Amino acid sequence: YKSGKIEMFYGSANIPFNAKWISGVSSGNYVNYNLFAQTNSPELQANKKFTLMPFEAPEEFHLSHSGLLTAHPTQELLQNQLHFKITDANGVIGRKILPISTQGLFINTSFQPENGEYITWGSNTKLKLNLSNAAEVPITNLVATLSSNHSQVIITKAVLDLPYLGPGHQLSIPNAFEFQTLYDFYNGEEISFNLNIVSDQGTWEFELNEKVYIPDIQYHDQFVDDNDNNRYDIGETADLVISLINNGFADLNNLECKIFTDDEYVSINSNFFTIDEIKAGQTEIGIYNLSISNIAPDGHVALINMEITGNHNYTKNIEFKISIGQFVENWETNDFTSFQWENGGNETWFITTENPYEGTYCLKSGAITHNQVSDIYLTVEILASGNISFFHKVSCEANSNALWDNLSFSIDGVEKGRWAGETDWTEASIPITTGIHTLQWRYKKDVSVSQGEDCAWIDNITFPPLFDSPPILNITPTNIVKQMPQNQVDEEYIFIKNEGGGYLHYNIQAIDTSVVENRSIAGSNVFCSTEHYEPGTTTTLVLTVNNNSNDTEWIKQVEMTFPEGFEVISSGDINCPDGVLSSNNELGDAAHIVWLGEDANGWGVLRNGKSGITSVTGIIAEDFTGDFIINYTLVGDIYGAEPHT
């Protein structure tokens, strides 16, 4: 599995008692392997499954590229084992297990809104607090304070006093804190709280985040009440019934909904409507009256704007479209220019004069053979729910339920009808809702048998009001310029909008256009203030690491190998002006000590033009002679190339 999990299944087997066999997994190098307990066993339980799960570090732990482990645990850890595996360039593997436990105070919180599951504007919310003392001593005189910097949040119960929480004890307080939300939020806005806890034993800071929801009024549907065909025709005046839906989690009262347009073919006679209340998840209607010009083009689509206001200064601007005339596809233009048609499958549909339902032309499926399909589809925005109707004709293998060769019609990949056999022109009418939909007609053949003309025809498709312009891509912002060090994670938002019709298919590709700079830490060095040594003595070496880079290369790793005959008994961290390079504290004769340090963004902490100091104490052997040589390596930041050393 991609996660690293390995599963092995055993059915049943008769294994001789003296057979030698292995059950497990291996890298094939006789070193890295895992054996199951049934290896070499003559008894294997039937239908047995064995699972190997990969070790995973807790979410709060991070191991950098340089091997520096950092953590900020927010959950209690009791004797958790961290498994480390190191592989060098020659495939040599080393492993180590480090147990880790946390101590101190752990909390778990849950928000309890008065309106149910979600915090909404103008509501009261209680905060449940669960406390756990993971320390070995009691926590006494605990005072917890909840605060928020958001101007629309009022803390009504901010302080909790707790005199005593024993070691290993847990406590749940349902109404530990309370707060009230006002009204100036956007829908789904995240608010932050700070929970400060002070006791005799220490201080803890926790950040809590939760979203606030408000009403979210959206366009839902439309209906033309003209006592005729429920669409606007050229020169017609009729009522337009607009359905609005509240997709938010809060109610809205006293709605005033005003519409206006700049379209030259549409006149609005009554543009104002009020709605007393629209509850969360419910729909309500507004009724307006419009007139269409006598010179409006047939098939014209007009853009209407609606301005909505409500209580507590709620405002929302939405757009919707209305269409004029009837939308019909009959291919009488002898081309595919009336709508944005697309073909697919093994062979394309084509326009023919062969036996149309009416007029001169109709559409016929492509000439396919067994196990092939011929598709034609159209992606449009349906402006008002209604029915799509079309005439179809089929000549193919007759079969029950049209399971073999057949013509089918689908909306958004969901089949709505299927026809097979020898059928003359027949009308189908399929309901369809508002929104963007993909309509597909498919003629399909199964694995064998050809009968009749082995094809299908369609003609005279009548659509409900729709919008069928080509997709138009709009991107904000048009470019993003970033400069990031190695291993840094950051976010940038790109807003992509289809200002046209149909579905917009797009790809996003990130291109690194930066020029790799030839940066280095050339000239950097390590200086030792000790000039002489005396065999048989304990001495402390004061070592200064100087970053003399002239092009802003920062040092994140220092390695030193001490000579044989010098037994290291202690080593300190390298203290730098902007951080610390931490020692791995390797001790013993000829020790190899590594210091690592990087900031929160992955940069080294010993910056150019600055120095870091450490000390290493050791015992010089009595028979030590010759020069005292320390070999060192300095590692700088990585700018798209190998580390400079």
Sequence and secondary structure as in RCSB ss.txt:
>XXXX:A:sequence
YKSGKIEMFYGSANIPFNAKWISGVSSGNYVNYNLFAQTNSPELQANKKFTLMPFEAPEEFHLSHSGLLTAHPTQ
ELLQNQLHFKITDANGVIGRKILPISTQGLFINTSFQPENGEYITWGSNTKLKLNLSNAAEVPITNLVATLSSNH
SQVIITKAVLDLPYLGPGHQLSIPNAFEFQTLYDFYNGEEISFNLNIVSDQGTWEFELNEKVYIPDIQYHDQFVD
DNDNNRYDIGETADLVISLINNGFADLNNLECKIFTDDEYVSINSNFFTIDEIKAGQTEIGIYNLSISNIAPDGH
VALINMEITGNHNYTKNIEFKISIGQFVENWETNDFTSFQWENGGNETWFITTENPYEGTYCLKSGAITHNQVSD
IYLTVEILASGNISFFHKVSCEANSNALWDNLSFSIDGVEKGRWAGETDWTEASIPITTGIHTLQWRYKKDVSVS
QGEDCAWIDNITFPPLFDSPPILNITPTNIVKQMPQNQVDEEYIFIKNEGGGYLHYNIQAIDTSVVENRSIAGSN
VFCSTEHYEPGTTTTLVLTVNNNSNDTEWIKQVEMTFPEGFEVISSGDINCPDGVLSSNNELGDAAHIVWLGEDA
NGWGVLRNGKSGITSVTGIIAEDFTGDFIINYTLVGDIYGAEPHT
>XXXX:A:secstr
 TTS EEEEE      TT     EEE SSSSSEEE TTTT S   TTEEEEE      TTEEE TTS EEE   S
  SSEEEEEEEE TT  EEEEEEEE   SEEEEEEEEETTSSSEETT EEEEEEEEEE SSS EEEEEEEEE   
TTEEEEE EEEEEEE TT EEEEEEEEEEEE S   TTEEEEEEEEEE SS EEEEEEEEEEE   EEEEEEEEE
 SSSSSB TT EEEEEEEEEE SSS EEEEEEEEE   TTEEEEE EEEEEEE TT EEEEEEEEEE TT  TT 
EEEEEEEEEEGGGEEEEEEEEEEBS EEE  TTSSSTTTTEEEEESS  EEE SS SSSS EEE     TT EEE
EEEEEEESS EEEEEEEEEES   GGG SSEEEEEETTEEEEEE SEEEEEEEEEEE SEEEEEEEEEE  SS  
 TT EEEEEEEEESSEE     EEEESS       TT       EEEE SSS                   TT E
EEE      TTSEEEEEEEEE   SS   EEEEEEE  TTEEEEEE  EEETTEEEEE    EET EEEEE B T
TS BSB TT EEEEEEEEEE TT  S    EEEEEE  SSS    
